[in-house]
Amino acid sequence: MSDEAWVKIPTEEELGWDAATGGGYEFSFLPAMGRLIMAHPVIGTALVQLLSTVMFGPGELTRRERELVASVSAAAQDCFY
């Protein structure tokens, strides 16, 4: 698997992100998904809407089951989130 992203994910510096503020979270870094959403508003908005539908929309799976499916899917794709 390639280390290159299909969509350019900008660095924290390119976005002007200040680690001291943490962007509302207690991270000392800005995760790649956050950088993607900030840099590509159209793509980011669509991803956030999809995530909200999949994780919080009506369905038969509980929240825990949805999180489990997401975790297994991420692991199968060598995703560290």
N, CA, C and O of each residue as an XYZ file, in Angstrom:
324
protein
N       0.846     -1.182      0.000
C       0.000      0.000      0.000
C       0.890      1.243      0.000
O       1.876      1.311      0.734
N       0.540      2.198     -0.809
C       1.325      3.426     -0.948
C       1.140      4.347      0.248
O       0.072      4.379      0.859
N       2.186      5.096      0.579
C       2.103      6.094      1.641
C       1.497      7.407      1.138
O       1.221      8.309      1.930
N       1.292      7.514     -0.176
C       0.754      8.747     -0.742
C      -0.765      8.770     -0.620
O      -1.430      7.756     -0.831
N      -1.300      9.924     -0.281
C      -2.746     10.104     -0.230
C      -3.268     10.373     -1.634
O      -2.562     10.954     -2.458
N      -4.470      9.966     -1.904
C      -5.098     10.231     -3.200
C      -5.524     11.690     -3.282
O      -5.519     12.291     -4.356
N      -5.887     12.246     -2.149
C      -6.268     13.650     -2.063
C      -5.213     14.332     -1.210
O      -4.855     13.831     -0.144
N      -4.720     15.458     -1.665
C      -3.678     16.176     -0.915
C      -4.180     16.534      0.471
O      -5.201     17.206      0.615
N      -3.465     16.086      1.488
C      -3.780     16.421      2.867
C      -2.724     17.421      3.324
O      -1.556     17.064      3.479
N      -3.129     18.669      3.540
C      -2.155     19.700      3.896
C      -1.594     19.509      5.301
O      -2.199     18.859      6.154
N      -0.461     20.077      5.507
C       0.159     20.039      6.831
C      -0.546     21.035      7.746
O      -1.312     21.884      7.290
N      -0.275     20.916      9.044
C      -0.820     21.878     10.008
C      -0.359     23.282      9.671
O      -1.124     24.237      9.801
N       0.887     23.414      9.238
C       1.446     24.720      8.910
C       0.720     25.329      7.712
O       0.408     26.519      7.712
N       0.452     24.516      6.693
C      -0.251     25.012      5.508
C      -1.646     25.521      5.855
O      -2.144     26.452      5.221
N      -2.275     24.919      6.853
C      -3.614     25.334      7.275
C      -3.587     26.472      8.284
O      -4.623     27.073      8.568
N      -2.408     26.775      8.831
C      -2.309     27.807      9.850
C      -2.895     27.363     11.178
O      -3.357     28.192     11.963
N      -2.879     26.057     11.437
C      -3.452     25.505     12.657
C      -2.514     25.727     13.828
O      -1.310     25.496     13.717
N      -3.057     26.171     14.942
C      -2.270     26.464     16.136
C      -2.442     25.333     17.145
O      -3.522     25.175     17.714
N      -1.400     24.551     17.371
C      -1.455     23.418     18.300
C      -1.786     23.862     19.719
O      -2.318     23.073     20.500
N      -1.484     25.103     20.064
C      -1.754     25.588     21.423
C      -3.249     25.651     21.715
O      -3.674     25.428     22.849
N      -4.044     25.952     20.695
C      -5.493     26.031     20.911
C      -6.138     24.656     20.831
O      -7.187     24.426     21.432
N      -5.524     23.746     20.098
C      -6.042     22.389     19.981
C      -7.315     22.261     19.183
O      -7.838     21.156     19.035
N      -7.822     23.344     18.670
C      -9.022     23.276     17.856
C     -10.222     22.738     18.618
O     -11.123     22.155     18.015
N     -10.252     22.924     19.936
C     -11.374     22.437     20.724
C     -11.140     21.076     21.342
O     -11.935     20.629     22.169
N     -10.072     20.413     20.961
C      -9.742     19.106     21.505
C      -8.400     19.180     22.216
O      -7.649     20.137     22.031
N      -8.098     18.186     23.019
C      -6.840     18.185     23.751
C      -5.764     17.407     23.007
O      -4.999     16.658     23.613
N      -5.709     17.586     21.684
C      -4.678     16.952     20.877
C      -3.503     17.907     20.761
O      -3.675     19.126     20.778
N      -2.320     17.349     20.645
C      -1.155     18.189     20.365
C      -0.872     18.207     18.866
O       0.143     18.746     18.423
N      -1.777     17.615     18.091
C      -1.636     17.573     16.642
C      -3.030     17.604     16.025
O      -4.028     17.374     16.709
N      -3.086     17.885     14.744
C      -4.341     17.882     14.008
C      -4.383     16.607     13.171
O      -3.579     16.458     12.251
N      -5.301     15.681     13.465
C      -5.355     14.422     12.716
C      -5.566     14.653     11.219
O      -6.125     15.671     10.809
N      -5.114     13.702     10.418
C      -5.196     13.822      8.963
C      -6.630     14.035      8.488
O      -6.852     14.813      7.561
N      -7.605     13.369      9.094
C      -8.988     13.550      8.658
C      -9.442     14.977      8.910
O     -10.153     15.555      8.089
N      -9.042     15.548     10.031
C      -9.359     16.950     10.303
C      -8.738     17.880      9.289
O      -9.368     18.840      8.846
N      -7.490     17.595      8.916
C      -6.810     18.415      7.904
C      -7.511     18.298      6.563
O      -7.660     19.292      5.852
N      -7.948     17.081      6.207
C      -8.661     16.871      4.951
C      -9.962     17.666      4.928
O     -10.266     18.338      3.943
N     -10.722     17.588      6.008
C     -12.007     18.289      6.078
C     -11.807     19.803      5.993
O     -12.560     20.489      5.302
N     -10.802     20.324      6.688
C     -10.544     21.763      6.676
C     -10.069     22.252      5.312
O     -10.409     23.361      4.900
N      -9.296     21.447      4.619
C      -8.699     21.871      3.360
C      -9.637     21.712      2.175
O      -9.474     22.395      1.164
N     -10.601     20.836      2.279
C     -11.495     20.545      1.160
C     -12.941     20.635      1.646
O     -13.565     19.610      1.919
N     -13.481     21.852      1.758
C     -14.801     22.040      2.347
C     -15.909     21.225      1.683
O     -16.782     20.710      2.382
N     -15.901     21.093      0.372
C     -16.956     20.334     -0.294
C     -16.849     18.858      0.067
O     -17.840     18.233      0.445
N     -15.640     18.300     -0.051
C     -15.419     16.899      0.303
C     -15.649     16.705      1.794
O     -16.299     15.746      2.210
N     -15.113     17.616      2.595
C     -15.239     17.511      4.048
C     -16.679     17.527      4.510
O     -17.070     16.728      5.361
N     -17.471     18.427      3.957
C     -18.883     18.504      4.328
C     -19.599     17.205      3.990
O     -20.397     16.705      4.783
N     -19.314     16.658      2.811
C     -19.942     15.400      2.405
C     -19.521     14.254      3.331
O     -20.348     13.417      3.692
N     -18.246     14.212      3.717
C     -17.773     13.165      4.620
C     -18.424     13.261      5.999
O     -18.805     12.248      6.585
N     -18.547     14.484      6.511
C     -19.171     14.683      7.821
C     -20.638     14.276      7.773
O     -21.134     13.650      8.710
N     -21.337     14.622      6.696
C     -22.748     14.234      6.556
C     -22.881     12.711      6.462
O     -23.779     12.127      7.069
N     -21.996     12.075      5.710
C     -22.029     10.619      5.590
C     -21.765      9.960      6.937
O     -22.474      9.032      7.329
N     -20.747     10.438      7.645
C     -20.431      9.892      8.959
C     -21.625     10.025      9.905
O     -21.961      9.084     10.623
N     -22.255     11.185      9.901
C     -23.408     11.405     10.775
C     -24.537     10.436     10.454
O     -25.176      9.902     11.360
N     -24.781     10.210      9.177
C     -25.842      9.290      8.768
C     -25.518      7.856      9.170
O     -26.360      7.146      9.719
N     -24.283      7.443      8.887
C     -23.889      6.060      9.180
C     -23.839      5.790     10.679
O     -24.306      4.748     11.138
N     -23.279      6.715     11.439
C     -23.074      6.468     12.868
C     -24.275      6.823     13.743
O     -24.467      6.221     14.799
N     -25.081      7.788     13.318
C     -26.149      8.268     14.199
C     -27.548      8.157     13.601
O     -28.538      8.411     14.287
N     -27.636      7.780     12.327
C     -28.945      7.678     11.680
C     -29.703      6.444     12.146
O     -29.159      5.600     12.857
N     -30.966      6.348     11.738
C     -31.766      5.193     12.129
C     -31.178      3.899     11.556
O     -30.570      3.898     10.485
N     -31.368      2.826     12.273
C     -30.876      1.530     11.823
C     -30.975      0.499     12.923
O     -31.351      0.809     14.053
N     -30.637     -0.715     12.586
C     -30.759     -1.836     13.521
C     -29.562     -1.989     14.449
O     -29.685     -2.572     15.526
N     -28.402     -1.471     14.043
C     -27.192     -1.635     14.858
C     -27.140     -0.599     15.981
O     -27.553      0.548     15.810
N     -26.627     -1.027     17.121
C     -26.414     -0.089     18.228
C     -25.186      0.761     17.926
O     -24.439      0.461     16.994
N     -24.974      1.802     18.693
C     -23.796      2.655     18.507
C     -22.528      1.833     18.698
O     -21.575      1.985     17.933
N     -22.501      0.966     19.706
C     -21.318      0.122     19.933
C     -21.043     -0.782     18.738
O     -19.892     -0.952     18.336
N     -22.098     -1.364     18.169
C     -21.927     -2.237     17.007
C     -21.420     -1.446     15.807
O     -20.583     -1.935     15.048
N     -21.918     -0.241     15.635
C     -21.443      0.604     14.527
C     -19.964      0.948     14.702
O     -19.196      0.921     13.740
N     -19.572      1.271     15.934
C     -18.164      1.572     16.211
C     -17.293      0.345     15.941
O     -16.182      0.476     15.428
N     -17.784     -0.832     16.281
C     -17.039     -2.067     16.029
C     -16.846     -2.284     14.535
O     -15.746     -2.616     14.093
N     -17.898     -2.100     13.762
C     -17.794     -2.245     12.306
C     -16.786     -1.235     11.753
O     -15.962     -1.580     10.907
N     -16.850      0.004     12.227
C     -15.917      1.033     11.765
C     -14.471      0.662     12.116
O     -13.567      0.841     11.300
N     -14.258      0.147     13.328
C     -12.910     -0.232     13.756
C     -12.347     -1.374     12.932
O     -11.191     -1.335     12.512
N     -13.163     -2.389     12.700
C     -12.715     -3.541     11.915
C     -12.442     -3.117     10.470
O     -11.456     -3.542      9.867
N     -13.319     -2.280      9.923
C     -13.124     -1.795      8.542
C     -11.834     -0.989      8.426
O     -11.078     -1.159      7.470
N     -11.581     -0.117      9.393
C     -10.352      0.681      9.373
C      -9.125     -0.215      9.481
O      -8.148     -0.021      8.758
N      -9.170     -1.189     10.375
C      -8.028     -2.098     10.548
C      -7.770     -2.895      9.272
O      -6.616     -3.126      8.911
N      -8.824     -3.314      8.593
C      -8.671     -4.093      7.365
C      -8.005     -3.267      6.261
O      -7.430     -3.821      5.324
N      -8.086     -1.948      6.379
C      -7.481     -1.059      5.382
C      -6.172     -0.449      5.875
O      -5.659      0.502      5.285
N      -5.630     -1.011      6.973
C      -4.395     -0.496      7.566
C      -4.516      0.969      7.960
O      -3.544      1.721      7.879
N      -5.705      1.372      8.385
C      -5.944      2.744      8.827
C      -5.708      2.807     10.326
O      -6.205      1.954     11.062
N      -4.961      3.795     10.795
C      -4.612      3.897     12.200
C      -5.601      4.696     13.029
O      -5.319      5.001     14.188
N      -6.762      5.048     12.464
C      -7.766      5.775     13.220
C      -8.642      4.781     13.893
O      -9.576      5.160     14.599
